[in-house]
Amino acid sequence: MKHTARFLLSLCCFWLAFSPGNIQSQVKPSTEDPFPLLPGLESSVEFWKKVFTEYSSSQLVYFDPFDMSRIYEVVEVRENSRTPEYINSERKRIAGAHAVDLERVRAQSGIKERTAAGLKRSARHIAQMQQIFRDRSLPIELTYLPIVESSYDINARSNVGALGMWQFMRATGRQYMRVDRSIDERRDPIESTRAAASFLQQSYETLGNWPLAITAYNYGPGGMSRAVAAIESDNLVDLIRDYRHSYWGFAAKNFYAEFLAAVEVGKNVNQYFPELQLDPALAFQEIELKNSLSLLALAKNTGLTRDQLLGWNPALSAQTRSVPAGYRVKVPVDSKAQPVIEVAQSQAKEQPKVVRHQVKRGETVFQIARRYGASVDRILQKNGMPKTHRLQAGTTLLVPKL
């Protein structure tokens, strides 16, 4: 970029280049799997793989939370019809039909479409994210954790206030990055990845193994330490079986299994979503400020407009007046490239692309939906077909894909 030399001289900064082609492993491969499939979690991992890749958002899966290989029913139901009353009445019906206690029937929505959308956008930042973990000698498989947390959505916000791709709460985020009224690095995919790497590294050093450290991302390192002390075991399966606490519930117990499923899917995108087109990587450089600067002065020095600067730096907002020393400014390698925020916003507004698929003999709507990372419900709606419709070989289906 033409303004690079002037910016370096005026701010006395140093550059950190992020280019997918330059990413190389700096860690010796380990012969020991840091994320073992612990005995007893096999059915849980398989269940979550199906939730991520097979079951549509229009489907509710009723299953046994104590034996997740046991799926009672998969029901097509619209999201606005999934009231607690409806789900509880269905649970009672299914419990009665299968002669089991009500606690052995739980409902889970499919998230196939959300997973596909997340994997699609993950390609924007995954190379930079993996480099951050390599630089700290941490397993790069940890970069698939956002599949569980946010589907790589930098704008994701939970109902309890967790924000960004890595879903940090404000209090926890402040321990690892800038989180205040004018700058919130939870929204920045790179800064929040650095924070997540620090959190996970600290959890691992405290707890001693990755199954516990991963679970601590959901339950908290302090909670995990107390659980280990309570049952005198650092084996996650023992904790799942024996530990009792009001906060130690289904989500915490299943978090590691969900992560293992996410790693399997993230490392094998073509297998689970063979037609999915990944977003192009976003290439940018980072400049660490030696001194604080006003937002307008920073925009002038980078050669970007104010809106472009904000677009490449999601941690900054329209309320930001001064950017502090130490902040790493993101500047595009190509000044004509679409900023991070605009990419996210344009995809959110984007209508699903429609492809034409010629039905082969023996194919089902479910198989076609899985191939394209699409929804069974949307395919049926797009083609005006009832749920009981049987496909005929040679016919052409319109498939709305992500």
C-alpha positions in Angstrom: 0.0 0.0 0.0 1.3 3.5 -0.8 0.7 4.9 2.7 2.7 2.2 4.5 6.1 3.9 4.8 4.6 7.2 6.0 2.5 5.3 8.6 5.5 3.4 9.9 7.6 6.6 10.2 5.0 8.7 11.9 3.8 6.1 14.5 7.0 4.1 15.1 5.0 0.9 14.9 5.8 -2.7 13.9 3.9 -4.8 11.4 2.4 -8.2 11.8 1.4 -9.6 8.4 -1.4 -12.1 8.1 -1.4 -13.9 4.8 -2.8 -17.5 4.5 0.1 -18.4 2.1 2.7 -17.6 4.8 1.2 -19.8 7.5 3.6 -22.5 8.5 3.6 -24.8 11.5 6.2 -24.0 14.1 5.2 -26.8 16.5 6.6 -30.3 16.4 3.7 -32.8 15.8 2.8 -34.8 18.9 2.3 -38.5 18.8 -0.3 -38.3 21.6 -3.8 -37.1 20.8 -4.5 -34.1 23.0 -8.2 -34.6 22.5 -8.9 -38.3 23.2 -12.3 -39.8 22.6 -12.8 -40.9 26.2 -14.5 -44.2 26.8 -18.2 -43.6 27.3 -18.5 -40.5 25.1 -18.7 -42.3 21.8 -22.5 -42.1 21.4 -22.5 -38.5 22.6 -20.0 -37.4 19.9 -21.9 -39.3 17.2 -25.1 -37.6 18.3 -23.6 -34.1 18.1 -22.1 -34.8 14.7 -25.6 -35.6 13.5 -27.0 -32.4 15.1 -24.2 -30.4 13.3 -24.5 -32.0 9.9 -27.7 -34.0 9.4 -30.6 -32.6 11.3 -32.2 -29.5 9.9 -33.2 -26.3 11.8 -36.8 -27.3 11.1 -36.4 -30.6 13.0 -36.6 -31.4 16.7 -34.8 -34.5 17.8 -36.2 -36.3 20.9 -33.5 -38.4 22.5 -32.3 -40.1 25.7 -29.7 -37.7 27.4 -28.4 -40.7 29.4 -27.9 -42.8 26.2 -27.6 -40.5 23.3 -27.5 -43.4 20.8 -31.2 -43.7 21.5 -33.2 -41.3 19.4 -36.9 -41.7 19.9 -38.3 -39.4 17.2 -37.3 -36.7 14.8 -40.1 -34.2 14.2 -40.5 -31.5 11.6 -41.8 -28.4 13.4 -41.6 -24.7 12.7 -39.5 -22.6 15.1 -42.4 -20.4 16.1 -44.4 -23.5 17.1 -41.7 -24.7 19.6 -43.2 -23.4 22.7 -42.1 -24.9 26.1 -45.7 -26.2 26.4 -45.5 -28.0 23.0 -42.1 -29.5 23.7 -43.1 -30.7 27.2 -46.3 -32.2 25.9 -44.3 -34.1 23.2 -41.8 -35.3 25.8 -44.6 -36.7 27.9 -46.2 -38.4 24.9 -42.8 -39.9 23.9 -42.0 -41.0 27.4 -45.3 -42.8 27.7 -44.9 -44.4 24.2 -41.5 -45.8 25.1 -42.2 -46.5 28.8 -39.4 -44.4 30.1 -39.2 -41.7 32.8 -39.7 -38.1 31.6 -36.1 -37.2 32.5 -35.0 -39.6 29.8 -36.6 -37.6 27.0 -34.9 -34.4 25.9 -35.4 -32.2 22.8 -32.6 -30.8 20.6 -32.9 -28.6 17.5 -30.9 -29.5 14.4 -28.3 -26.9 13.4 -27.1 -28.2 10.0 -27.7 -24.9 8.3 -26.0 -22.9 11.0 -23.0 -25.2 10.9 -22.7 -24.9 7.1 -23.0 -21.1 7.3 -20.3 -21.1 10.1 -17.9 -23.2 8.2 -18.4 -21.1 5.1 -17.4 -17.9 6.9 -14.7 -19.5 9.0 -12.4 -19.4 6.0 -12.2 -15.6 6.3 -10.0 -15.9 9.4 -9.1 -19.6 10.1 -5.5 -19.3 8.8 -4.8 -16.3 11.1 -6.5 -18.1 14.0 -4.5 -21.2 13.6 -1.3 -19.2 13.4 -2.1 -17.6 16.7 -2.4 -21.0 18.3 0.7 -22.4 16.6 2.7 -19.4 17.9 1.8 -20.5 21.4 2.4 -24.2 20.8 -1.3 -24.9 21.3 -3.2 -27.5 19.2 -4.8 -25.8 16.2 -7.9 -28.0 16.6 -8.9 -25.5 19.3 -9.8 -23.1 16.5 -12.9 -25.3 15.8 -14.4 -24.4 19.2 -16.3 -21.5 17.6 -18.4 -24.1 15.7 -20.0 -24.9 19.1 -19.9 -21.3 20.5 -21.0 -19.1 17.6 -20.6 -20.7 14.2 -17.8 -18.1 13.7 -20.3 -15.2 13.8 -18.5 -12.1 15.0 -21.8 -10.5 15.8 -23.1 -13.4 17.9 -24.7 -12.4 21.2 -26.1 -14.8 23.7 -29.1 -14.1 25.9 -26.8 -13.7 28.9 -24.5 -11.2 27.2 -21.7 -13.3 25.8 -20.4 -11.6 22.6 -18.5 -12.4 19.5 -17.0 -15.4 17.8 -15.6 -16.8 21.0 -18.6 -15.8 23.2 -16.7 -14.0 26.0 -18.7 -12.5 28.8 -17.8 -8.9 29.6 -16.1 -9.7 33.0 -14.0 -12.6 31.6 -13.2 -10.7 28.4 -11.7 -7.9 30.4 -9.1 -10.3 31.8 -7.6 -11.0 28.4 -8.4 -8.0 26.1 -9.8 -4.5 26.0 -13.5 -4.4 26.8 -14.9 -0.9 27.6 -17.4 1.6 26.4 -15.5 2.7 23.3 -13.5 -0.5 22.5 -14.7 -4.0 22.7 -12.3 -6.5 21.3 -14.7 -9.4 21.8 -16.1 -8.3 18.5 -12.7 -8.6 16.8 -12.1 -12.1 15.4 -8.3 -11.9 15.8 -8.1 -10.2 19.2 -10.8 -12.5 20.6 -8.8 -15.5 19.3 -5.7 -14.3 21.1 -7.9 -13.9 24.2 -9.3 -17.4 23.8 -5.8 -18.9 23.3 -4.7 -17.3 26.6 -7.8 -18.5 28.4 -7.5 -22.1 27.1 -3.7 -22.2 27.8 -4.3 -21.0 31.3 -7.1 -23.5 31.8 -4.9 -26.3 30.6 -2.0 -25.4 32.8 -4.4 -25.2 35.8 -6.4 -28.4 35.1 -3.7 -30.6 33.5 -5.6 -32.1 30.5 -7.5 -30.9 27.5 -10.9 -32.6 28.2 -11.1 -30.6 31.5 -9.7 -27.4 29.9 -12.2 -27.5 27.1 -15.1 -28.1 29.5 -13.8 -25.2 31.6 -14.6 -22.9 28.6 -18.3 -23.6 29.4 -18.2 -24.3 33.1 -15.3 -22.1 34.2 -11.8 -23.1 35.5 -12.8 -22.5 39.1 -15.9 -24.7 38.8 -13.8 -27.5 37.2 -11.2 -27.3 39.9 -13.8 -27.6 42.6 -15.4 -30.5 40.7 -12.1 -32.3 40.5 -11.4 -31.8 44.2 -14.9 -33.0 45.1 -14.6 -36.4 43.5 -10.8 -36.6 43.6 -10.5 -37.4 39.9 -9.3 -35.5 36.9 -11.1 -37.8 34.5 -14.0 -36.0 32.7 -16.0 -39.2 32.4 -15.8 -39.7 36.2 -17.0 -36.1 36.6 -19.9 -36.6 34.3 -21.0 -39.7 36.1 -20.3 -38.8 39.8 -20.2 -35.0 40.3 -23.3 -33.3 41.6 -23.9 -29.6 41.5 -26.9 -27.4 40.5 -24.8 -25.8 37.7 -23.2 -29.0 36.5 -25.9 -29.8 33.9 -26.4 -31.2 30.4 -24.6 -28.4 28.6 -21.4 -28.6 30.7 -21.4 -32.4 30.6 -21.7 -32.4 26.8 -19.4 -29.6 26.0 -16.3 -31.7 25.3 -18.3 -34.2 23.2 -19.7 -31.3 21.2 -16.1 -30.0 20.7 -14.9 -33.4 19.5 -17.8 -33.5 17.0 -16.9 -29.9 15.8 -13.3 -30.9 15.3 -14.3 -33.9 13.2 -16.6 -31.7 11.0 -14.2 -28.8 10.8 -11.4 -30.9 9.6 -13.5 -32.7 7.0 -15.8 -30.0 5.5 -15.8 -31.7 2.1 -17.0 -34.9 3.6 -20.0 -33.4 5.5 -20.8 -30.5 3.1 -19.3 -31.5 -0.2 -20.9 -28.7 -2.2 -20.2 -25.9 0.3 -18.3 -22.9 -1.1 -16.0 -21.3 1.5 -15.6 -17.6 1.8 -12.2 -16.1 0.6 -9.7 -15.4 3.2 -9.4 -11.7 4.4 -5.8 -10.5 4.0 -4.7 -7.6 6.3 -1.8 -6.3 8.3 -1.6 -5.2 11.9 0.1 -2.1 13.3 0.6 -1.8 17.0 0.3 1.8 18.1 3.1 3.3 20.2 1.0 6.3 21.2 -2.7 6.9 21.4 -4.3 8.6 18.5 -7.7 10.1 17.7 -9.9 8.0 15.4 -9.8 10.7 12.7 -6.0 11.0 12.9 -5.6 7.2 12.7 -7.9 7.1 9.6 -5.8 9.8 8.0 -2.5 8.1 8.7 -3.8 4.7 7.3 -5.2 6.3 4.2 -8.6 4.8 5.0 -11.9 6.6 5.4 -13.4 6.6 8.9 -16.0 4.0 7.8 -13.3 1.8 6.3 -11.2 2.0 9.4 -14.2 1.0 11.5 -15.1 -1.8 9.0 -11.6 -3.4 9.3 -11.6 -2.9 13.1 -14.8 -4.3 14.6 -13.5 -3.6 18.2 -13.9 0.1 17.4 -17.3 1.8 17.2 -18.9 5.0 16.2 -18.5 6.2 19.8 -14.7 5.6 19.7 -12.9 9.0 19.9 -9.3 7.9 20.8 -7.5 4.7 20.1 -5.0 3.8 22.9 -1.4 2.9 22.7 -0.9 -0.8 22.3 -4.0 -1.3 20.1 -3.3 -3.3 17.0 -4.9 -1.5 14.0 -6.0 -3.8 11.2 -5.3 -2.4 7.7 -6.2 -4.3 4.5 -3.5 -5.5 2.2 -5.7 -4.4 -0.7 -7.4 -1.1 0.0 -10.3 -2.0 -2.3 -11.1 -5.2 -0.4 -14.4 -5.4 1.4 -14.0 -4.7 5.2 -14.7 -7.4 7.8 -18.0 -5.8 9.0 -19.3 -5.2 5.5 -18.6 -8.9 4.6 -20.5 -10.0 7.7 -23.4 -7.7 7.0 -23.7 -8.5 3.3 -23.8 -12.2 4.0 -26.5 -11.8 6.7 -28.7 -10.0 4.1 -27.8 -12.5 1.3 -30.5 -14.7 0.0 -29.7 -18.4 -0.4 -28.3 -19.3 -3.8 -30.5 -21.7 -5.7 -29.0 -24.6 -7.6 -30.7 -27.1 -9.9 -30.2 -30.7 -9.0 -31.2 -33.6 -11.2 -32.5 -36.4 -9.0 -30.7 -39.8 -9.3 -32.4 -43.1 -8.8 -32.9 -43.9 -5.1 -32.0 -40.4 -3.8 -34.0 -38.8 -1.0 -34.6 -35.2 -0.1 -32.6 -35.8 3.0 -29.6 -37.0 1.1 -29.8 -34.0 -1.3 -30.1 -31.6 1.5 -27.1 -33.0 3.3 -25.0 -32.8 0.1 -25.7 -29.1 -0.4 -25.8 -28.1 3.3 -29.4 -27.2 2.7 -32.6 -27.6 4.7 -35.2 -30.3 3.9 -37.9 -27.9 4.8 -36.7 -25.2 2.4 -36.3 -27.7 -0.5 -39.8 -28.9 0.0 -41.1 -25.3 0.2 -39.2 -24.1 -2.8 -40.5 -26.9 -4.9 -44.1 -26.9 -3.5 -43.8 -30.5 -2.4 -45.5 -32.2 0.6 -43.4 -34.0 3.2 -44.6 -37.3 1.9 -43.6 -36.6 -1.7 -41.5 -39.4 -3.3 -38.8 -38.2 -5.7 -38.6 -39.5 -9.2 -35.3 -40.1 -11.0 -34.6 -37.5 -13.7 -36.7 -34.7 -12.2 -35.0 -31.4 -11.3 -35.2 -29.9 -7.9 -34.5 -26.3 -6.9 -32.1 -26.4 -3.9 -31.6 -23.2 -1.8 -28.0 -23.6 -0.6 -25.9 -21.6 1.7 
